[in-house]
Amino acid sequence: MGFAVRDPQQKVVHPYAWKASSEYEENSSKGGYYSVCLDNQFSKFSAKLVNLYLTTFRYDEWEKFSAELQDMDVTVENFTHALKSVDQRIQIMRQFQQMSRGSEARDFNMLQDNYKYVQQWSIVQCIIVLICGTLQVYFVRHLFDEKKGSKPGGGGGSSMKMRT
């Protein structure tokens, strides 16, 4: 998957690179609209699941929050340790979610492929049964068909007649 990023001034801050996964982080106080380009040109015929996570964090707001914590006599170390613990648990949950999403996508694709396979072979088998039935009817009728030019009573060839 190709990945590139431009900042609000349209300057390329993460050049285009084709990788299985890619990350970009910027420490900037300027805001604006960033452009993200995801390129899937090498996998035109295969499906891909793309996850795009955007996170914003403002250090000036964090400093205000940290000052408030110090005012309340809460040690930043304990709070930071708690935040790291929560963050680690969230990352573990995200990994499990990512694994289940991948399994779900794989299972769905397998389900669709199996459906197509069974559908195609069922249609082929139905056509074969119809052709065989038509041929059987044709040959059975042809077997008991009376010749138009033959005389009744056996003059001029052997013909078989059925009694009904």
C-alpha positions in Angstrom: 0.0 0.0 0.0 1.4 3.4 -1.0 1.3 6.2 1.6 2.2 9.9 1.4 1.3 13.0 3.5 1.3 16.7 2.7 1.0 19.5 5.3 -1.4 22.5 5.1 1.1 24.4 2.9 1.0 21.4 0.4 4.6 20.6 1.3 5.3 16.8 1.2 6.2 15.9 4.8 6.1 12.1 4.3 7.3 11.1 0.8 5.5 8.4 -1.1 6.6 4.9 -0.1 5.1 1.5 -0.9 5.1 -0.6 2.3 2.9 -3.1 4.1 2.5 -0.6 6.9 3.5 3.0 7.5 3.4 5.6 10.2 3.8 9.4 10.3 4.2 11.6 13.3 4.6 15.3 13.4 5.4 17.6 16.4 4.0 20.9 15.2 1.7 23.5 16.8 0.3 24.7 13.5 -3.1 23.5 12.5 -4.8 23.0 9.1 -5.8 20.4 6.6 -3.4 17.6 5.9 -3.6 15.5 2.8 -3.2 11.8 3.0 -2.7 9.7 -0.1 -3.3 5.9 0.1 -2.4 4.1 -3.1 -3.5 0.6 -4.0 -2.4 0.4 -7.6 -0.4 -2.8 -7.3 -3.4 -4.8 -5.9 -6.1 -4.0 -8.3 -7.8 -7.4 -8.2 -7.4 -8.2 -4.5 -9.3 -6.8 -1.6 -7.4 -5.0 1.2 -8.5 -3.9 4.6 -7.0 -0.4 5.4 -7.0 1.0 8.9 -6.2 4.7 9.2 -5.7 6.0 12.8 -5.5 9.8 13.4 -4.5 11.1 16.8 -4.0 14.6 17.9 -2.2 15.7 21.1 -1.5 19.3 22.1 1.4 19.8 24.4 0.2 23.3 25.5 -3.0 21.8 26.8 -1.1 19.0 28.5 1.0 21.5 30.3 -2.1 23.2 31.6 -3.5 19.9 32.7 -0.2 19.0 34.4 -0.2 22.3 36.3 -3.8 21.6 37.5 -2.7 18.1 38.7 0.2 19.6 40.7 -2.2 22.1 42.2 -4.3 19.2 43.4 -1.3 17.5 44.9 -1.5 14.5 42.6 1.9 13.3 41.6 2.4 13.3 37.9 4.4 10.1 38.1 1.5 8.1 39.5 -0.9 9.6 37.0 1.5 9.0 34.1 2.0 5.4 35.3 -1.8 4.9 35.3 -2.1 6.5 31.9 0.7 4.3 30.5 -1.0 1.2 32.0 -4.4 2.2 30.4 -2.6 3.0 27.1 -1.0 -0.5 27.1 -4.3 -2.2 27.7 -5.9 -0.1 25.0 -3.1 -1.1 22.6 -3.7 -4.8 23.4 -7.4 -4.4 22.8 -6.7 -2.7 19.5 -4.4 -5.6 18.5 -7.2 -8.1 19.3 -9.7 -6.0 17.3 -7.3 -5.9 14.4 -6.8 -9.6 14.4 -10.6 -10.2 14.6 -11.2 -7.8 11.7 -8.6 -9.6 9.6 -10.2 -12.9 10.4 -13.6 -11.6 9.6 -12.5 -10.2 6.2 -10.7 -13.5 5.4 -13.7 -15.5 6.4 -16.1 -13.3 4.4 -13.9 -13.6 1.3 -13.8 -17.4 1.7 -17.5 -17.5 2.1 -18.0 -15.5 -1.2 -15.5 -17.7 -3.1 -17.3 -20.9 -1.9 -20.6 -19.5 -2.9 -19.4 -18.7 -6.4 -17.8 -22.2 -6.7 -20.9 -24.0 -5.6 -23.2 -21.8 -7.7 -21.1 -22.4 -10.9 -20.9 -26.2 -10.5 -24.6 -26.4 -9.6 -25.5 -24.6 -12.8 -23.2 -26.9 -14.8 -24.7 -30.0 -13.3 -28.3 -28.7 -14.0 -27.4 -28.1 -17.6 -25.9 -31.6 -17.9 -29.1 -33.2 -16.4 -31.3 -31.2 -18.9 -29.1 -32.3 -21.9 -29.1 -35.9 -20.8 -32.9 -35.9 -20.3 -33.5 -34.3 -23.7 -31.2 -36.9 -25.4 -33.0 -39.7 -23.6 -36.4 -38.5 -24.8 -35.1 -38.1 -28.3 -33.6 -41.5 -28.6 -36.6 -43.3 -27.0 -38.9 -41.5 -29.4 -36.6 -42.4 -32.3 -36.6 -46.0 -31.2 -40.4 -46.4 -31.4 -40.9 -44.1 -34.4 -42.7 -45.6 -37.4 -41.1 -45.0 -40.8 -43.3 -43.0 -43.1 -42.5 -45.0 -46.2 -42.9 -48.5 -44.8 -46.0 -50.6 -45.6 -48.1 -52.0 -42.8 -47.8 -55.8 -42.4 -44.1 -56.1 -43.0 -43.6 -55.5 -46.7 -40.3 -53.9 -47.5 -38.4 -54.0 -44.3 -38.7 -55.0 -40.7 -40.6 -52.6 -38.5 -41.5 -53.1 -35.0 -45.0 -52.3 -33.8 -46.2 -52.0 -30.3 -49.6 -53.1 -29.1 -51.4 -50.7 -26.9 
